[in-house]
């Protein structure tokens, strides 16, 4: 597992949990954009759904002091990704732009990568995907339809990155900050999800990750994710500074 | 350079070298799909796409969207960044509409029922139009056009068509908002819903309306909420008996007893006035709108009546008054009571108390329509009007009913016996893209174009504070079926058919009507698009998805008064309902299905409810502690019974519901709605009782009390919760929460110690933790 030497881009995301309202706009936008198979009732009941991005909801407290906390989780595109070295056929690898990438036609479905991922964001196709009849019309031709027996996961909408890169190259210019929006960031009504280039110190995401609320999920595992979270704010939280200081 | 297939394959086989060769020959790069060992094809980009701007018709309150089209097929719907309402953002519902466009059960051709007892059989458009004309011939003065609340040109066409045949245009919204419109009119003097300047407010106080989920314009409100939470971070207080998305986002959630929202608002006002938190002039303005004064709203009494703890009411009042600008608004279940008008009147009057009417961060008025004769505001006809109308149907006084966009069979309570009323109407003509419960009983079913295939317009409501006209244009043509046997639907536009049936007396086509309106906008010389010729202007308007004029703002209206009558709510009776426990039923819009209009879409069906994470079903939310006391467990099939009927729902206990309340999502329980929705779940609207708002006659759809009993069966709730093991930041702390000015590091550290303390109990302090 090596850290890639990046070029001009290191794509990443900043998730402002304080702005996430749990509305699921990102989830459906991702389903539509990435030709994700339908999560039928049977698959939901058997816990065999595929959702490249999910919004987890946690309860805190009892009525009337109940809080529902939401947090969107997608592939963290780790710099030190546990899923990469375990793949026997190099179907998952780290590219030069910070993406943890899945090459579908290499994958043989060992599922080692899913076992290794602490974020549980890799999904196995237990069945051949089926879109009844005319619904195939809305499939996105930019995104490969994955067959039964292989893994899939959030790609940071790599096809959008490729499209924008080609357009910028053909026009002889750099990709502008904000020019590339993944399907989820584009949909997110509150701008809780933000996508951009961490290699550009002036990009929106680079500035956002300087916020004192920034953290990464499960950082004790040293995965060095390219998804940065900004903590939820509770203005009425009693901050136990003394507690932290005395045991620090 | 000419190549045959063999030469092409040989060259591309050289991978990177092949790319160089072709590039040198000028072959476009995108035509090469070459797997290189150094530049792997993570995914492919094929062909060019086009993005067309349009507006979303029946599925939003006027959001502007961009539709991605490739090879003549719509692929994706996103927010239009140019559009002033939703500013490029979306909701979870946008893409689901694509599945109505390409639904395998789309109505393929007109269908006719030769007798009420017969089956629907396919007919040609000529036969269908002939039947339509015959129906109209004998219906002068005995015709009703039923639609969803329509703004824009379609609303105008429906109204004028009904008028031409001396008929009536009735609008239907199962969770009608007539009370809201009346409250806004009576308190703020506004004909249109005003703009809630959430982005610039420091405190937002909302009641009943799940504005971040399903109420009003969630995409618009979501954008504003994002801004509200940025910078100096505003404070959100929300009052609703169950936890909706808005309750979940709130810093302070108040969960009043259903129907006491007006009490709560005046209790808050009472604290503000008694503590002298605002200027005397504001108090005078408020009291002139609330002539009954605040004598009966001592905060301690209000706490008892509403069930909201005294200190919470006090905190809400102080925040609202001290951290201005503040804005108060309400709707949804807060207005759906027998005292709905009083509730909403009291809520909107709070804006007078903090001087936020017409000012930044408050409630700002919206102007009228930018196009003459085209409605800028619409709401459902009151339930009382509907009862009167259905009596006419039953009496045989209505010959023809034309229905579009309103599933009245699904949406009306059992009490009105809508199916039976329709049987008395000789000609029921219904339009739609996918079959629904109303189309299923119609005599003539006409396949309708979706908004992605037809012309139209919409005036967003609420607008952004200035004139906006959204233009709807066809972004795809007719779709050929996969087996190339014909079109997936030989559909036509509702407006176009009405105009044809009126022999051109109200216009020729929707396209022509919309183009003329654009031309008139050009002549006005105002607005967001400037062009030298009408043709260029039209092009500009279509490219941007509409026209807006920031120069024409709404004018502040004359402040009225709220009524002192019916200040407390009445509910339906449960005494005769047999065994079980009494609950207050609070129906709520499904986050993905809304009132059921998106039920046919599998994406909408599979979308997890944000609170319960359930999908594909109808569940009942009850307080977890109360459920424990009653022995109710998740997945228990509950019989939810009112005086109007009974439904089954799966129990989903959670701590975000007020005890005594049962929340059931609207949207399921269709007998006909395509393969994914048919006979799925239960229709909670059917068991509503016929309580009405005392002032407007609107259906008090949150005033039903029910008796709940276990059916003795338990099934697995189809939900996403638990499908993935929670991997929290620290066990017990799944989402990192910081206090004011606290860093994430400090919060994690504190969480860690708290967790360790919970493991070691009292021993924790005695060991070295370094």
Interface residues (C-beta under 8 A of the other chain):
Chain A: X16 X17 X18 X19 X21 X22 X23 X24 X25 X27 X28 X29 X31 X32 X33 X38 X39 X40 X41 X44 X45 X47 X49 X51 X54 X55 X56 X57 X58 X59 X61 X62 X63 X64 X66 X67 X68 X69 X70 X71 X93 X95 X99 X101 X102 X103 X118 X119 X120 X132 X133 X134 X135 X136 X137 X138 X139 X140 X141 X142 X143 X144 X155 X158 X159 X162 X163 X166 X183 X186 X187 X188 X189 X190 X191 X192 X212 X213 X214 X215 X217 X218 X229 X230 X231 X232 X233 X234 X235 X236 X237 X238 X239 X240 X241 X243 X244 X247 X248
Chain B: X29 X30 X40 X41 X42 X43 X44 X45 X46 X47 X70 X71 X73 X74 X75 X76 X77 X78 X79 X86 X88 X89 X90 X91 X92 X93 X94 X95 X96 X98 X99 X101 X102 X103 X104 X106 X212 X213 X218 X219 X221 X222 X223 X225 X226 X229 X230 X233 X235 X243 X245 X246 X247 X248 X249 X251 X252 X253 X255 X308 X309 X312 X479 X481 X482 X488 X591 X592 X602 X603 X605 X606 X607 X608 X610 X611 X613 X615 X616 X617 X623 X624 X625 X654 X655 X656 X657 X658 X659 X675 X716 X718 X719 X720 X721 X722 X723 X724 X725 X726 X727 X728 X729 X734 X735 X736 X737 X738 X739 X740 X741 X742 X743 X744 X745 X746 X747 X748 X749 X750 X753 X754 X756 X769
